Amino acid sequence: MNYRYILLYKPYRVLCQFQDQQGRSTLKDYVPIPDVYPAGRLDYDSEGLVLLTNDGWLQHRLTDPRYGHPRTYWVQVEGEPDTAALTQLTAGVVIQGYRTRPARVEVLDQDPPLPPRNPPIRYRRHIPTQWLSLTLREGRNRQVRRMTAAVGFPTLRLVRVAIANLQLGDLAPGQWREILPSERQALWQSCGRRP
């Protein structure tokens, strides 16, 4: 079979599916390739890297929590998380009666090189914001937003920048590209598939 692997920068307020009964923007508005589907979801109000493929085996490997493939997000939160909040995020927090797996959390020293969001996030002159890099090995519904809220720092903007070895790179919102053979090889190896 001729497998396709497409990297897309999903814009803000785009559904991570190809059809919508309510007329909202979907992946179909950006990717004109038939028979590829997202390997995992990204919320309507989140943006960033989505992998689209017709490789069902790989979709399963990347989305089944037991395989624990990393996903990295840049997260702009309201306020400036203290050491206690960062430690909680790293160790795992309880959301909806479930403790999240340990995560890797880093404070970004400067704003990441992202295009402006349209519409922009709300701005409050007297409330600072902070960007974090958060790497998870699970992907529950709205997990990042629920985690940051649980430690008292609501998410304002959420951008997925990596899935396993695949990087958002210099894609702009709405742009897509095929993965490189070297990226495909590394992805297959990380998932346990032999070439």
Accessible surface in RSA format (square Angstrom, percent):
REM  Atomic radii and reference values for relative SASA: ProtOr
REM  Chains: A
REM  Algorithm: Lee & Richards
REM  Probe-radius: 1.40
REM  Slices: 20
REM RES _ NUM      All-atoms   Total-Side   Main-Chain    Non-polar    All polar
REM                ABS   REL    ABS   REL    ABS   REL    ABS   REL    ABS   REL
RES MET A   1   172.68  89.4  90.02  59.6  82.67 196.8  82.95  70.5  89.73 118.9
RES ASN A   2   121.07  83.5 104.12 100.6  16.95  40.8  39.28  94.5  81.79  79.1
RES TYR A   3    78.94  36.9  61.13  34.8  17.81  46.3  27.70  20.8  51.24  63.2
RES ARG A   4    75.64  31.8  74.86  38.2   0.78   1.9  19.41  26.5  56.22  34.1
RES TYR A   5     7.93   3.7   6.70   3.8   1.23   3.2   6.70   5.0   1.23   1.5
RES ILE A   6     0.00   0.0   0.00   0.0   0.00   0.0   0.00   0.0   0.00   0.0
RES LEU A   7     0.00   0.0   0.00   0.0   0.00   0.0   0.00   0.0   0.00   0.0
RES LEU A   8     0.00   0.0   0.00   0.0   0.00   0.0   0.00   0.0   0.00   0.0
RES TYR A   9     1.18   0.6   1.18   0.7   0.00   0.0   1.18   0.9   0.00   0.0
RES LYS A  10     0.00   0.0   0.00   0.0   0.00   0.0   0.00   0.0   0.00   0.0
RES PRO A  11    17.35  12.6  16.98  15.5   0.37   1.4  17.35  14.3   0.00   0.0
RES TYR A  12    33.53  15.7  20.61  11.7  12.92  33.6   5.10   3.8  28.43  35.0
RES ARG A  13   116.15  48.8 110.37  56.3   5.77  13.7  27.52  37.6  88.63  53.7
RES VAL A  14     2.76   1.8   2.76   2.5   0.00   0.0   2.76   2.4   0.00   0.0
RES LEU A  15    20.85  11.6  20.85  14.9   0.00   0.0  20.85  14.6   0.00   0.0
RES CYS A  16     6.31   4.8   2.45   2.7   3.86   9.1   2.45   6.2   3.86   4.2
RES GLN A  17    64.28  35.9  62.42  45.6   1.85   4.4  14.90  31.7  49.38  37.5
RES PHE A  18    42.86  21.4  37.22  23.1   5.63  14.7  37.22  22.6   5.63  16.1
RES GLN A  19   132.11  73.9 123.05  89.9   9.06  21.6  38.27  81.5  93.84  71.2
RES ASP A  20    31.61  22.1   6.14   6.1  25.46  60.2   3.88   9.1  27.72  27.6
RES GLN A  21   174.53  97.6 139.01 101.6  35.52  84.6  62.59 133.2 111.94  84.9
RES GLN A  22   137.66  77.0 102.29  74.8  35.37  84.2  40.65  86.5  97.01  73.6
RES GLY A  23    69.67  85.9   0.00   N/A  69.67  85.9  36.48 100.1  33.20  74.3
RES ARG A  24    88.07  37.0  73.83  37.6  14.24  33.9  32.27  44.1  55.80  33.8
RES SER A  25    36.61  30.9  27.37  36.5   9.24  21.3  27.89  59.4   8.72  12.2
RES THR A  26     8.92   6.3   8.86   9.0   0.06   0.1   4.41   5.9   4.51   6.8
RES LEU A  27     0.00   0.0   0.00   0.0   0.00   0.0   0.00   0.0   0.00   0.0
RES LYS A  28   142.20  69.4 127.73  78.4  14.47  34.4  74.67  67.2  67.53  71.9
RES ASP A  29    92.54  64.8  58.05  57.8  34.49  81.6  22.90  53.9  69.64  69.5
RES TYR A  30    69.29  32.4  55.13  31.4  14.17  36.9  33.91  25.5  35.39  43.6
RES VAL A  31     3.28   2.2   0.00   0.0   3.28   7.9   0.00   0.0   3.28   8.9
RES PRO A  32   106.40  77.5  72.01  65.6  34.39 125.0  85.07  70.2  21.33 132.6
RES ILE A  33    17.90  10.2  12.17   9.1   5.73  13.8  13.31   9.6   4.59  12.5
RES PRO A  34   105.32  76.8  87.37  79.6  17.95  65.3  98.31  81.2   7.01  43.6
RES ASP A  35    99.82  69.9  89.78  89.4  10.04  23.7  23.86  56.2  75.95  75.7
RES VAL A  36     2.54   1.7   0.54   0.5   2.00   4.8   0.54   0.5   2.00   5.4
RES TYR A  37   119.62  55.8 119.62  68.1   0.00   0.0  87.11  65.5  32.51  40.1
RES PRO A  38    21.10  15.4   8.02   7.3  13.08  47.6   8.02   6.6  13.08  81.3
RES ALA A  39     6.65   6.1   0.03   0.0   6.62  15.1   0.33   0.5   6.32  16.7
RES GLY A  40    19.04  23.5   0.00   N/A  19.04  23.5  15.99  43.9   3.05   6.8
RES ARG A  41   151.81  63.7 132.77  67.7  19.04  45.3  59.76  81.7  92.05  55.8
RES LEU A  42    10.44   5.8   5.52   3.9   4.92  12.4   8.07   5.7   2.37   6.4
RES ASP A  43    33.00  23.1  24.51  24.4   8.49  20.1   9.52  22.4  23.48  23.4
RES TYR A  44    71.73  33.5  66.03  37.6   5.70  14.8  45.60  34.3  26.12  32.2
RES ASP A  45    39.71  27.8  37.94  37.8   1.77   4.2  16.65  39.2  23.06  23.0
RES SER A  46     0.56   0.5   0.35   0.5   0.20   0.5   0.36   0.8   0.19   0.3
RES GLU A  47     4.87   2.8   4.87   3.7   0.00   0.0   0.18   0.3   4.69   3.8
RES GLY A  48     0.00   0.0   0.00   N/A   0.00   0.0   0.00   0.0   0.00   0.0
RES LEU A  49     0.00   0.0   0.00   0.0   0.00   0.0   0.00   0.0   0.00   0.0
RES VAL A  50     0.44   0.3   0.44   0.4   0.00   0.0   0.44   0.4   0.00   0.0
RES LEU A  51     0.31   0.2   0.00   0.0   0.31   0.8   0.00   0.0   0.31   0.8
RES LEU A  52     0.00   0.0   0.00   0.0   0.00   0.0   0.00   0.0   0.00   0.0
RES THR A  53     0.00   0.0   0.00   0.0   0.00   0.0   0.00   0.0   0.00   0.0
RES ASN A  54    32.61  22.5  17.57  17.0  15.05  36.2   8.98  21.6  23.64  22.8
RES ASP A  55     0.35   0.2   0.35   0.3   0.00   0.0   0.00   0.0   0.35   0.3
RES GLY A  56    43.50  53.6   0.00   N/A  43.50  53.6  30.97  85.0  12.53  28.1
RES TRP A  57    91.57  36.7  78.64  38.1  12.93  30.4  61.83  33.0  29.74  48.3
RES LEU A  58     0.00   0.0   0.00   0.0   0.00   0.0   0.00   0.0   0.00   0.0
RES GLN A  59    36.49  20.4  36.42  26.6   0.07   0.2  12.36  26.3  24.14  18.3
RES HIS A  60    83.53  45.7  78.41  54.5   5.12  13.1  55.44  57.1  28.09  32.7
RES ARG A  61    60.32  25.3  60.23  30.7   0.08   0.2   0.01   0.0  60.31  36.6
RES LEU A  62     3.46   1.9   1.57   1.1   1.89   4.8   1.57   1.1   1.89   5.1
RES THR A  63    57.68  41.0  40.62  41.2  17.06  40.7  25.98  34.9  31.70  47.9
RES ASP A  64    29.52  20.7  22.25  22.1   7.27  17.2   8.35  19.6  21.17  21.1
RES PRO A  65    77.13  56.2  72.81  66.4   4.32  15.7  77.13  63.7   0.00   0.0
RES ARG A  66   168.86  70.9 134.24  68.4  34.63  82.5  58.96  80.6 109.90  66.6
RES TYR A  67    70.41  32.9  45.81  26.1  24.60  64.0  30.94  23.2  39.47  48.7
RES GLY A  68     9.28  11.4   0.00   N/A   9.28  11.4   7.85  21.5   1.43   3.2
RES HIS A  69    16.68   9.1  14.39  10.0   2.29   5.9   7.84   8.1   8.84  10.3
RES PRO A  70    34.23  24.9  33.53  30.6   0.70   2.5  33.72  27.8   0.51   3.2
RES ARG A  71    25.10  10.5  24.81  12.6   0.28   0.7   1.92   2.6  23.18  14.0
RES THR A  72    20.86  14.8  20.83  21.1   0.03   0.1  10.62  14.3  10.24  15.5
RES TYR A  73    15.16   7.1  15.16   8.6   0.00   0.0   3.37   2.5  11.79  14.5
RES TRP A  74    55.74  22.4  55.74  27.0   0.00   0.0  48.44  25.8   7.30  11.8
RES VAL A  75     0.04   0.0   0.04   0.0   0.00   0.0   0.04   0.0   0.00   0.0
RES GLN A  76    21.21  11.9  21.21  15.5   0.00   0.0   0.00   0.0  21.21  16.1
RES VAL A  77     0.18   0.1   0.18   0.2   0.00   0.0   0.18   0.2   0.00   0.0
RES GLU A  78    27.06  15.5  24.20  18.3   2.86   6.8   4.08   7.9  22.98  18.8
RES GLY A  79    12.91  15.9   0.00   N/A  12.91  15.9  12.91  35.4   0.00   0.0
RES GLU A  80   106.19  61.0  87.40  66.1  18.79  44.7  21.01  40.6  85.18  69.5
RES PRO A  81    15.97  11.6   1.31   1.2  14.66  53.3   1.31   1.1  14.66  91.1
RES ASP A  82    84.37  59.1  75.63  75.3   8.74  20.7  41.80  98.4  42.57  42.5
RES THR A  83   107.70  76.6 103.42 104.8   4.29  10.2  67.10  90.1  40.60  61.4
RES ALA A  84    66.02  60.7  54.97  84.8  11.04  25.1  62.66  88.2   3.35   8.9
RES ALA A  85     3.50   3.2   2.56   4.0   0.94   2.1   3.00   4.2   0.50   1.3
RES LEU A  86    37.76  21.0  37.49  26.8   0.27   0.7  37.76  26.5   0.00   0.0
RES THR A  87    81.63  58.1  77.16  78.2   4.47  10.7  64.76  87.0  16.87  25.5
RES GLN A  88    88.32  49.4  85.04  62.1   3.28   7.8  29.26  62.3  59.06  44.8
RES LEU A  89     1.08   0.6   1.08   0.8   0.00   0.0   1.08   0.8   0.00   0.0
RES THR A  90    59.67  42.4  59.34  60.2   0.33   0.8  50.90  68.4   8.77  13.3
RES ALA A  91    60.03  55.2  43.25  66.7  16.78  38.2  50.65  71.3   9.38  24.8
RES GLY A  92     2.74   3.4   0.00   N/A   2.74   3.4   0.00   0.0   2.74   6.1
RES VAL A  93     7.80   5.1   5.45   4.9   2.34   5.6   7.80   6.8   0.00   0.0
RES VAL A  94    83.58  55.0  63.86  57.8  19.72  47.5  63.86  55.5  19.72  53.5
RES ILE A  95    16.97   9.7  11.95   8.9   5.03  12.1  16.09  11.6   0.88   2.4
RES GLN A  96   144.53  80.8  95.29  69.6  49.24 117.2  52.29 111.3  92.24  70.0
RES GLY A  97    77.24  95.3   0.00   N/A  77.24  95.3  34.50  94.7  42.75  95.7
RES TYR A  98    64.11  29.9  60.86  34.6   3.24   8.4  54.67  41.1   9.44  11.6
RES ARG A  99   139.93  58.8 124.25  63.3  15.68  37.3  53.36  72.9  86.57  52.5
RES THR A 100     2.27   1.6   0.00   0.0   2.27   5.4   0.00   0.0   2.27   3.4
RES ARG A 101    84.08  35.3  80.57  41.1   3.52   8.4  33.86  46.3  50.22  30.4
RES PRO A 102    97.09  70.8  86.29  78.7  10.80  39.3  86.65  71.5  10.44  64.9
RES ALA A 103     9.00   8.3   0.00   0.0   9.00  20.5   4.64   6.5   4.36  11.5
RES ARG A 104   138.66  58.2 131.93  67.3   6.73  16.0  63.62  87.0  75.03  45.5
RES VAL A 105    24.89  16.4   1.10   1.0  23.78  57.3   1.10   1.0  23.78  64.5
RES GLU A 106    87.09  50.0  81.17  61.4   5.92  14.1  33.48  64.7  53.62  43.8
RES VAL A 107    65.21  42.9  45.40  41.1  19.81  47.7  45.40  39.4  19.81  53.7
RES LEU A 108    37.20  20.7  32.75  23.4   4.45  11.2  34.32  24.1   2.88   7.7
RES ASP A 109   151.36 106.0 108.35 107.8  43.02 101.7  38.88  91.5 112.49 112.2
RES GLN A 110   145.26  81.2 133.72  97.7  11.54  27.5  46.35  98.7  98.91  75.0
RES ASP A 111   110.34  77.3  93.65  93.2  16.69  39.5  26.26  61.8  84.07  83.8
RES PRO A 112    15.98  11.6   1.67   1.5  14.30  52.0   6.03   5.0   9.95  61.8
RES PRO A 113   125.23  91.3  89.77  81.8  35.46 128.9 105.85  87.4  19.38 120.5
RES LEU A 114    32.78  18.3   6.75   4.8  26.03  65.4   8.82   6.2  23.97  64.5
RES PRO A 115    45.64  33.3  37.82  34.5   7.82  28.4  44.71  36.9   0.93   5.8
RES PRO A 116   125.61  91.5 102.00  93.0  23.61  85.8 111.35  91.9  14.26  88.6
RES ARG A 117    31.84  13.4  21.41  10.9  10.43  24.8   6.04   8.3  25.79  15.6
RES ASN A 118   132.44  91.3 112.54 108.8  19.90  47.9  30.96  74.5 101.47  98.1
RES PRO A 119    54.13  39.5  54.13  49.3   0.00   0.0  54.13  44.7   0.00   0.0
RES PRO A 120   101.77  74.2  88.96  81.1  12.81  46.6  89.91  74.2  11.86  73.7
RES ILE A 121    37.24  21.2  27.15  20.2  10.09  24.3  28.06  20.2   9.18  24.9
RES ARG A 122   125.85  52.8 106.57  54.3  19.28  45.9  59.97  82.0  65.88  39.9
RES TYR A 123   179.06  83.6 149.55  85.1  29.50  76.8 121.44  91.3  57.61  71.0
RES ARG A 124   111.05  46.6 100.75  51.4  10.30  24.5  34.90  47.7  76.15  46.2
RES ARG A 125   186.51  78.3 156.95  80.0  29.56  70.4  52.45  71.7 134.07  81.3
RES HIS A 126   154.50  84.4 125.55  87.3  28.95  74.1  97.03 100.0  57.47  66.9
RES ILE A 127    63.70  36.3  57.59  42.9   6.11  14.7  58.03  41.8   5.68  15.4
RES PRO A 128    70.11  51.1  56.76  51.7  13.35  48.5  69.40  57.3   0.71   4.4
RES THR A 129    54.47  38.7  33.01  33.5  21.46  51.2  16.08  21.6  38.39  58.0
RES GLN A 130    36.18  20.2  33.49  24.5   2.69   6.4   4.77  10.2  31.40  23.8
RES TRP A 131    15.68   6.3  14.71   7.1   0.97   2.3  11.41   6.1   4.27   6.9
RES LEU A 132     0.57   0.3   0.57   0.4   0.00   0.0   0.57   0.4   0.00   0.0
RES SER A 133    11.43   9.7  10.66  14.2   0.78   1.8   2.95   6.3   8.49  11.9
RES LEU A 134     0.03   0.0   0.03   0.0   0.00   0.0   0.03   0.0   0.00   0.0
RES THR A 135    10.93   7.8   8.66   8.8   2.27   5.4   8.04  10.8   2.88   4.4
RES LEU A 136     3.94   2.2   3.47   2.5   0.47   1.2   3.94   2.8   0.00   0.0
RES ARG A 137   121.83  51.2 120.75  61.6   1.08   2.6  38.55  52.7  83.28  50.5
RES GLU A 138     4.98   2.9   4.32   3.3   0.67   1.6   2.83   5.5   2.15   1.8
RES GLY A 139    52.86  65.2   0.00   N/A  52.86  65.2  15.02  41.2  37.84  84.7
RES ARG A 140   122.66  51.5 109.86  56.0  12.80  30.5  34.65  47.4  88.01  53.3
RES ASN A 141   101.24  69.8  83.32  80.5  17.92  43.1  39.96  96.2  61.28  59.2
RES ARG A 142    83.01  34.9  75.56  38.5   7.45  17.7  27.84  38.0  55.17  33.4
RES GLN A 143     6.00   3.4   3.05   2.2   2.95   7.0   3.08   6.6   2.92   2.2
RES VAL A 144     6.19   4.1   4.36   3.9   1.84   4.4   4.36   3.8   1.84   5.0
RES ARG A 145    33.04  13.9  30.48  15.5   2.56   6.1  15.87  21.7  17.17  10.4
RES ARG A 146    73.38  30.8  68.51  34.9   4.86  11.6  24.50  33.5  48.88  29.6
RES MET A 147     0.00   0.0   0.00   0.0   0.00   0.0   0.00   0.0   0.00   0.0
RES THR A 148     0.56   0.4   0.56   0.6   0.00   0.0   0.56   0.8   0.00   0.0
RES ALA A 149    57.97  53.3  40.91  63.1  17.06  38.8  41.98  59.1  15.98  42.3
RES ALA A 150    55.18  50.7  14.06  21.7  41.12  93.5  26.84  37.8  28.33  75.1
RES VAL A 151    16.96  11.2   0.58   0.5  16.38  39.5   5.90   5.1  11.06  30.0
RES GLY A 152    53.61  66.1   0.00   N/A  53.61  66.1  32.84  90.1  20.77  46.5
RES PHE A 153    34.56  17.3  34.56  21.4   0.00   0.0  34.56  21.0   0.00   0.0
RES PRO A 154    55.09  40.2  54.64  49.8   0.45   1.6  55.09  45.5   0.00   0.0
RES THR A 155    19.53  13.9   0.62   0.6  18.92  45.1   0.62   0.8  18.92  28.6
RES LEU A 156    16.04   8.9   4.17   3.0  11.86  29.8   7.08   5.0   8.96  24.1
RES ARG A 157    18.50   7.8  18.26   9.3   0.24   0.6   2.26   3.1  16.25   9.8
RES LEU A 158     8.54   4.8   7.58   5.4   0.96   2.4   7.58   5.3   0.96   2.6
RES VAL A 159     0.00   0.0   0.00   0.0   0.00   0.0   0.00   0.0   0.00   0.0
RES ARG A 160     5.36   2.2   5.36   2.7   0.00   0.0   0.00   0.0   5.36   3.2
RES VAL A 161    12.45   8.2  11.75  10.6   0.70   1.7  11.75  10.2   0.70   1.9
RES ALA A 162     7.36   6.8   7.36  11.4   0.00   0.0   7.36  10.4   0.00   0.0
RES ILE A 163     5.13   2.9   5.13   3.8   0.00   0.0   5.13   3.7   0.00   0.0
RES ALA A 164    18.21  16.7   1.87   2.9  16.34  37.2   5.79   8.2  12.42  32.9
RES ASN A 165    53.87  37.2  32.28  31.2  21.59  52.0  36.67  88.3  17.20  16.6
RES LEU A 166     0.00   0.0   0.00   0.0   0.00   0.0   0.00   0.0   0.00   0.0
RES GLN A 167    97.56  54.6  96.40  70.5   1.15   2.7  44.79  95.3  52.76  40.0
RES LEU A 168     9.86   5.5   7.67   5.5   2.20   5.5   7.67   5.4   2.20   5.9
RES GLY A 169    63.48  78.3   0.00   N/A  63.48  78.3  38.59 105.9  24.89  55.7
RES ASP A 170   141.99  99.5 112.76 112.2  29.23  69.1  48.86 115.0  93.13  92.9
RES LEU A 171    20.40  11.4  12.40   8.9   8.00  20.1  12.85   9.0   7.55  20.3
RES ALA A 172    41.75  38.4  39.34  60.7   2.41   5.5  41.75  58.8   0.00   0.0
RES PRO A 173    53.88  39.3  33.35  30.4  20.53  74.6  33.35  27.5  20.53 127.6
RES GLY A 174    15.32  18.9   0.00   N/A  15.32  18.9   5.75  15.8   9.58  21.4
RES GLN A 175    92.49  51.7  88.76  64.9   3.73   8.9  28.67  61.0  63.82  48.4
RES TRP A 176    84.49  33.9  62.99  30.5  21.50  50.5  49.91  26.6  34.58  56.1
RES ARG A 177    75.45  31.7  72.04  36.7   3.41   8.1  49.72  68.0  25.73  15.6
RES GLU A 178    71.05  40.8  62.86  47.6   8.19  19.5  45.39  87.8  25.66  20.9
RES ILE A 179    18.78  10.7   3.86   2.9  14.92  36.0   3.86   2.8  14.92  40.5
RES LEU A 180   101.01  56.3 100.33  71.8   0.67   1.7 101.01  70.9   0.00   0.0
RES PRO A 181    91.57  66.7  89.41  81.5   2.15   7.8  89.98  74.3   1.59   9.9
RES SER A 182    80.29  67.8  65.22  87.0  15.07  34.7  56.31 119.9  23.98  33.6
RES GLU A 183    29.46  16.9  27.60  20.9   1.86   4.4  16.01  31.0  13.44  11.0
RES ARG A 184    81.96  34.4  81.96  41.8   0.00   0.0   5.51   7.5  76.45  46.3
RES GLN A 185    58.96  33.0  58.96  43.1   0.00   0.0  31.84  67.8  27.12  20.6
RES ALA A 186    39.26  36.1  33.66  51.9   5.61  12.8  35.65  50.2   3.61   9.6
RES LEU A 187     0.00   0.0   0.00   0.0   0.00   0.0   0.00   0.0   0.00   0.0
RES TRP A 188    36.27  14.6  36.27  17.6   0.00   0.0  36.27  19.3   0.00   0.0
RES GLN A 189   117.64  65.8  96.90  70.8  20.74  49.4  31.35  66.7  86.29  65.4
RES SER A 190    59.60  50.4  27.41  36.6  32.19  74.2  39.95  85.1  19.66  27.5
RES CYS A 191     1.95   1.5   0.00   0.0   1.95   4.6   1.95   4.9   0.00   0.0
RES GLY A 192    57.54  71.0   0.00   N/A  57.54  71.0  32.72  89.8  24.82  55.6
RES ARG A 193    43.00  18.1  35.68  18.2   7.32  17.4  21.45  29.3  21.55  13.1
RES ARG A 194   213.49  89.6 196.25 100.0  17.24  41.0  70.34  96.1 143.15  86.8
RES PRO A 195   118.10  86.1  62.34  56.8  55.76 202.7  85.28  70.4  32.82 204.0
END  Absolute sums over single chains surface
CHAIN  1 A    10442.1       8224.3       2217.9       5370.6       5071.5
END  Absolute sums over all chains
TOTAL         10442.1       8224.3       2217.9       5370.6       5071.5
